[in-house]
Amino acid sequence: MFKFKLQSVLNVRLYTEKMEKQNLSGLLNERNNLIKKMDLKVRQVKELSGNQADLGENKNVREKLVQEFLLSELKGIWELEKQLEIKDSEVAKQRNKLIEANKEVQILEKLKQKELVEYVREEERQDQKFQNEVATQMFYKQEEEWI
């Protein structure tokens, strides 16, 4: 029966690869949430900018309030853009970690496959050797009976 001598190492690397995938998935979810927040703020700013002409009475007071709100929202958008850039760099780093983990797993998988092929060949050689021995013994037994 074939037993890969580095199976425990392969199991650890497979687990590491799984964890790296989960980490990447979490970072991508965080990134998508930032994008959604940013899109929502951009839409709110556009709506308020477009509706600024319909302020009615107390135009100056409302206009100042809207402008202050717009400025705070623009600052929020700017902060979200900074966070998004940071998150993008984290995602890129995590992708590289995942690629490395995947390479390590593939290396061990190839080694396991080569060892399995070698094991099967050796089993076939041993089987052929056994069959040859049985055939040789049968031949000598028959030869002794003829004499």
C-alpha positions as CSV (number, residue, x, y, z in Angstrom):
1,M,0.0,0.0,0.0
2,F,1.3,3.4,-1.0
3,K,2.0,5.9,1.7
4,F,3.4,9.3,0.9
5,K,6.1,10.1,3.5
6,L,5.5,13.8,3.3
7,Q,1.7,13.6,3.7
8,S,1.7,15.5,6.9
9,V,3.7,18.4,5.3
10,L,1.2,18.3,2.4
11,N,-1.7,18.5,4.8
12,V,-0.2,21.5,6.5
13,R,0.4,23.2,3.2
14,L,-3.1,22.5,2.0
15,Y,-4.5,24.0,5.3
16,T,-2.2,27.0,4.8
17,E,-3.5,27.4,1.2
18,K,-7.1,27.2,2.5
19,M,-6.5,29.8,5.1
20,E,-4.9,32.1,2.6
21,K,-7.9,31.7,0.4
22,Q,-10.2,32.6,3.3
23,N,-8.1,35.7,4.1
24,L,-8.2,36.8,0.5
25,S,-12.0,36.3,0.5
26,G,-12.3,38.4,3.6
27,L,-10.2,41.2,2.2
28,L,-12.2,41.2,-1.0
29,N,-15.4,41.5,1.0
30,E,-14.0,44.4,3.0
31,R,-12.9,46.1,-0.3
32,N,-16.3,45.6,-1.8
33,N,-18.0,47.1,1.2
34,L,-15.7,50.1,1.0
35,I,-16.7,50.5,-2.7
36,K,-20.4,50.3,-1.9
37,K,-20.0,53.0,0.9
38,M,-18.1,55.2,-1.5
39,D,-20.7,54.8,-4.3
40,L,-23.5,55.6,-1.8
41,K,-21.7,58.8,-0.7
42,V,-20.9,59.9,-4.3
43,R,-24.6,59.4,-5.2
44,Q,-25.7,61.5,-2.2
45,V,-23.3,64.2,-3.1
46,K,-24.5,64.3,-6.7
47,E,-28.1,64.4,-5.6
48,L,-27.5,67.2,-3.2
49,S,-25.5,69.1,-5.7
50,G,-28.3,68.8,-8.3
51,N,-31.0,69.8,-5.8
52,Q,-29.2,72.8,-4.5
53,A,-31.1,75.2,-6.8
54,D,-34.5,74.2,-5.2
55,L,-33.8,75.5,-1.7
56,G,-36.7,78.0,-1.6
57,E,-36.9,80.4,1.4
58,N,-34.0,80.9,3.8
59,K,-31.8,80.1,0.8
60,N,-28.5,81.3,2.4
61,V,-28.8,79.3,5.6
62,R,-29.8,76.1,3.7
63,E,-27.2,76.7,1.1
64,K,-24.5,76.9,3.8
65,L,-25.8,73.8,5.5
66,V,-25.8,71.9,2.3
67,Q,-22.3,73.1,1.4
68,E,-21.0,72.1,4.8
69,F,-22.7,68.7,4.4
70,L,-21.2,68.3,0.9
71,L,-17.8,69.2,2.2
72,S,-18.0,66.6,5.0
73,E,-19.3,64.0,2.5
74,L,-16.4,64.8,0.1
75,K,-13.9,64.4,3.0
76,G,-15.6,61.1,3.8
77,I,-15.2,60.0,0.1
78,W,-11.6,61.0,0.2
79,E,-11.0,59.0,3.3
80,L,-12.8,56.0,1.8
81,E,-10.5,56.3,-1.3
82,K,-7.5,56.2,0.9
83,Q,-8.8,53.2,2.7
84,L,-9.6,51.6,-0.6
85,E,-6.0,52.1,-1.8
86,I,-4.7,50.5,1.4
87,K,-7.2,47.6,1.0
88,D,-6.1,47.1,-2.7
89,S,-2.4,46.8,-1.6
90,E,-3.5,44.3,1.1
91,V,-5.4,42.3,-1.5
92,A,-2.4,42.3,-3.8
93,K,-0.1,41.1,-0.9
94,Q,-2.7,38.4,0.0
95,R,-2.9,37.2,-3.6
96,N,0.9,36.8,-3.7
97,K,0.7,34.8,-0.5
98,L,-2.0,32.6,-2.0
99,I,0.1,32.1,-5.1
100,E,3.1,31.1,-3.1
101,A,1.0,28.7,-0.9
102,N,-0.5,27.2,-4.1
103,K,3.0,26.7,-5.6
104,E,4.1,24.9,-2.5
105,V,1.1,22.6,-2.6
106,Q,1.6,21.9,-6.3
107,I,5.3,21.0,-5.7
108,L,4.3,18.4,-3.1
109,E,1.5,17.1,-5.2
110,K,3.9,16.5,-8.1
111,L,6.3,14.8,-5.8
112,K,3.5,12.6,-4.4
113,Q,2.5,11.7,-8.0
114,K,6.1,10.8,-8.9
115,E,6.5,8.6,-5.8
116,L,3.2,6.9,-6.6
117,V,4.3,6.1,-10.1
118,E,7.6,4.8,-8.8
119,Y,5.8,2.7,-6.2
120,V,3.5,1.2,-8.9
121,R,6.6,0.4,-11.0
122,E,8.4,-1.2,-8.1
123,E,5.3,-3.3,-7.3
124,E,5.1,-4.4,-10.9
125,R,8.8,-5.3,-10.9
126,Q,8.3,-7.3,-7.7
127,D,5.2,-9.0,-9.1
128,Q,7.1,-9.9,-12.3
129,K,10.0,-11.2,-10.3
130,F,7.7,-13.4,-8.3
131,Q,6.0,-14.7,-11.4
132,N,9.4,-15.5,-13.0
133,E,10.4,-17.4,-9.9
134,V,7.2,-19.4,-9.8
135,A,7.6,-20.1,-13.6
136,T,11.2,-21.2,-13.1
137,Q,10.3,-23.5,-10.2
138,M,7.5,-25.1,-12.2
139,F,9.9,-25.6,-15.1
140,Y,12.5,-27.4,-13.0
141,K,9.7,-29.5,-11.3
142,Q,8.4,-30.6,-14.7
143,E,12.0,-31.3,-15.9
144,E,12.6,-33.5,-12.9
145,E,9.4,-35.5,-13.6
146,W,10.5,-36.1,-17.2
147,I,13.8,-37.6,-16.1
